[in-house]
Amino acid sequence: MSLSSAFTATPHAIFPRATSRRGVRCSVASFPVKFDLKTYWTDLIREINQKLDEAIPVQYPQQIYEAMRYSVLAKGAKRAPPVMCVAACELFGGNRLSAFPTACALEMVHSASLIHDDLPCMDDDPSRRGQPSNHTVFGEDMAILAGDALFPLGFKHIVSHTPSDLVPEAQLLRVIAEIARAVGSTGMAAGQFIDLEGGPNAVDFIQEKKFGEMAQCSAVCGGLLAGAPDNEIQYLKNYGQAVGILYQVVDDIREANASKEKIKGGETKQKVKSYVSVYGVDKAMEVAEDLRYQAKRELAKLDKYGDQVLPLYSFLDYAADRGFSFAPE
């Protein structure tokens, strides 16, 4: 799963906004977005990076921790899951101090999933986030152990670092259950399995599970930490899944437009079944347009929170347009 994969900046949208063939789309009000997402996001990256560095000190056995830190602290990581978690928590008036432990845990879980996805027996990717994959540097055995260690460390970090005066135990248990669900046999693991095994009409399931689950979980966890009502948690769930898939669809379209010869006639191995590889760029652009509409429709139900919803609107527009780039931290 790769919600925060590296990209090359472009000021242009991937798909046309004004030429939609779905006239009904125009009925969803567009919230006036005047929000400096780049500054908001960059500031959070600095805070999250510091907290992640503190959360994974090198200890015995040293090599496992070095492998864990190599992936979690990779330069250039966008920290999209943690940022979405914090933004969702603050939407409902939550204190970001209550969100940081879960935000860090989401990045640990995200990194663990990437380590395992990159293995030769899975997606067989030699690089990740602009550097060699974990198994390329530390070996397959150590990469498996590093991923295995990061999953439970994330849960432990939530329990041991979330301020009990800010988040009641019942809410915290729901957060832990949500993360467990997202990464388990009905979530991201299921998506990886179907990606390996294939099958007719598998692309929707793969995209939802491999890419939608992490973003959905991140948004939901932020809402749960702030004590959002269940109906609004459902809005976050729908929003998060749409944004997570949209982010990956746009990545695939950008890659296809940058090197079209890699797509023609299946000349190269498609490591993940995508809308581009299965249906082509034009269809993928339609899917991206529809996903953007779906996400905005869910956010419109939260407009009563005023400016607090702006980060999530801006995050959505960034997923579609990639209007700025990040300086390496």
N, C-alpha and C positions, 0 to 999 in steps of 0.2 A: 504494500500500500504506500502511495507517495503523494500525500497532500501537499508537501512543501518541497518538492523537487526543484532543482536549479533551473533558471530560465534566462533568456536574453531579453532585455527590456525592449518594449515597443510602445509608442504612444497611440497606436491604432487599435481599434476594436477588431476582434477576430471575425465577428459576424455583424451584418448591418442592423442597426437598431430601427431605422425608419422605414425599412422595406419589408416588414413582416407580412407574411401571407396569412397570418392569423389575426384578423381584425379585432377579435374579442380581446386580444392581449392588451390593447390600448385602454381597456376599461379599468385596469389596475392603476391606481394613482401612483405616481412616482414621487417619493419623498424627496424634498429638496436637499440634496446632499452637499453640505458645505462643511466638510470635516477633514482635518489633516491626518489621514490614516497613516501616512508614512512616518510622521513623527510619533504618533501613538504607538505604532507597531515597533519602530526602532527602539523607543524607550523601553518597551516591554521586553524586547529581545535582550537588552543589556541586563535587566533585572533577572530574567529567567536564566540567562547564561550563568550569572553569578551564583544563583541558587542551585543550579544543576551541578556546577563545579564543587560546591560545598556538600552536595548530597551524595557524591560518589568519590570519596577520598580513596587514594590508593592504599590498600592494606593487603594482608596475606589472604589468599595467594595472589601475588602481585600481578601476574600476567592476565588473570581474569579481569581484574579491575582496569588494567590498561586497555584491554579490548573493549570493555564497556564504555570507558571514557572516550576512546577513539571515535566511536560512532555517535554517542550522545553529544559530545562537545565539538563535533565537526564544524569547522569554520564555514560560514555561508548558509547554515541551517536557518530556515525562515521561521521556525517555531509557530507554525500556523495553528496546530491543535491547542497549545497553551494560550495563544492570543485569543482564539475564539472562546475558550473557556472563561478567560478573564472578562472579555467583552460581554458575554452572556450573563455573567454574575453581576457585573456593574449595571447592566440594563435594569435589573430588578432591585437596585439599591444595595447590592451586596458589597462588602469591603474586599478589595482585591487581596488583602492579606489573608483572607479566608480562602481565596481561590488559588494562591500560589502553590501550595503543596500538591493539589490535584493537577494544576497546570504542569508542574514538573513531572508528576507521575504519568500524565498523558504523553509527554515527550519521551520518557523512558520506554513506555509501552510501544509508542510509535517507532522509536529507534530499534527496539527488539524485533518488531515485525519486519522492518527493512533489512535487518541483518539476516533473518531467516529467509525472507523473500529472495535475497540476492544469492543464496547458496546454489551451487551447481545442480543440485537435485530439485531445485524450485525454478526460479526465473533465470538463474545462471547469468547474473550481471557482475561484470568485473569492476565496476565503479559505482560510486554513490556520492552525491553531494560534492562533486568535483574532486574526489579523491578515491583511491582504490577501495573496493569493498572490504568489509571486515575480514572475510575469509581469505581474501587475497593477501592481506598483511599478516594475519595471525593464524591462518590455517582453518580448515573447516571444523575441526574438533573444537578449537577455542571459540570460534564464532558461534557455534551452537550453544556452548556453555555461557557465553556472554549474553546472548539473547535470553536463554533460560533464566539467568540471574536477574536480568533487568525487569522481567514481568513481575515477580514477587516483590522486588525492591520498590516498584512503583506503589503497590498496595501498602507496603510497610510505611512508605514515606507519607502517604495520606493519613494513616492512622496516627503516626507519631508526631506529625508536624502541623496538622490542622488545629487552629485554636478552638478549644472546646467552648469558649465563651462566645464565639462567633457562629459556629455551626453545630446545631444539636446532633446527637448521636444518630437519631433516626434518619436525618438527612444524609449524614455521612455514609451510613450503610447503603442507602439508595445509590449514592455515587459509586461506591465500590461494586455493587451489583451491576450497575450500568456498564462500567468498564469491563467487568468479567464477561458480560453478555456480548459486548462489541467485539472482543478479541477471540471469543470461543467458537465452539463447533457450529453455532448458528450464525456467526458473524464473519469476521475476517478470515478465520480458518476455513470456513465453508467456501468463501470466495476463492481462496487459493486452491482448494481441492478441485473445484469445478474448472478453474483455469488450467489445472494440470490434466484433468480427465477429459475436458471438452464436452461436447454434446450439442444438440440442436437448440438454437435460440438461447445460448448460454451467456451471450454478451451482457444482457441486462442484469442478470444475477451477479455476474462477476464484477461489473462496475459498481453495483449497489453495495456489494459486500467488501470488496477490496479497497474501494475509495470512498464510498458514501458513509460507511460505518464509523470511521475515525472522526470525521467532521460532525456527524450526528451526535456521537458520544461526547465530543468536546463541548458542543453547544448545550446539550442536555445537562451535563455535569455542572456547567456554570449556573444554569437555572436552578438546579437542585440545591446547590450550595447556598444560593440566595433565598431559598424557600419559595420559589415561584409556584403558582397553582398548577394543578395537573393539566388543565386545558391549555395553558400557555407553554408548559413543557412540551406538549404535543406540537405546538407551532414551531418551537425550537427544533424538535426532532425532524419535522418535515423540511424546515429551512436548512438544517445542517446536512441532511442527506443530499438535497439538491445541490448545495454549494460544493460538497465534496466530490460529487460526480462531475459537476461543471468544471471544477479546477482541472481534473484529469482530462476531460474531453478537450478543453482548450489547449492543454499541454500537447495532446496528440495531434490536434490540428496544426499547431505551431510547428511541431516537428515535421509533419507531413509537408507543410508549405515550404519549410527550409530545405528539405531534401526529398523531393517528390520521387526521385529515382529509387529510393529505398522502399517505396510502397508498391510500385508497379508490379503487378503479376506475382506478388508474394516473393520477390527476389531476395528479401532478407527475412530472417526468422522473426516472427512476431512473438515477443516474450509474454505479452499480455493481450488477450482478446479485447480489442477496443472497437468503438463505433467506427473509427477511421479504417481500421484494418478489415472490418466485416462489411461495412456499408459504403465506405468512401467519405471524402471530405465534405461534400455537399450535404449529405445526410447528417453527418456529425455536426455541422453548423446548425442545422435545424434542431437537433437534439439540444445543443448548447443554448439556443434561443429559448427553447421550451423550459429548460431547467432554470434559466434566469427568471423567467416569468413565474414559475412555481415558487421559487425562493422569495421573490418580491411579494407575491400574494400572501405568503405566510407572515412576512414582516409587517405587511399592512395591518394585520390584526393586532400588532403591538405598537402602533403609532401613538397610542395614548400615553406612552412613556416619553414622548417628545424627543429631545436631543439625545437621550440615553440610548436610543436605537440606532443612532447615526453610525457608530462603529460597525455594526452588522450590515447595514446598507452598503457602507463603503467597502467592507470586506467582500461582499458579493460583487460589486462593480470591479474590484481588483481581480477577482477570480476570472471574470469574463474578459477584461480589457488589458490587464497587466500594465497599468499606466505609469509605473515607476519601478526602479530597481533598488536593491539594497547594497550598501557598501559592506564588504566583508568585515565581520567583527573580529 
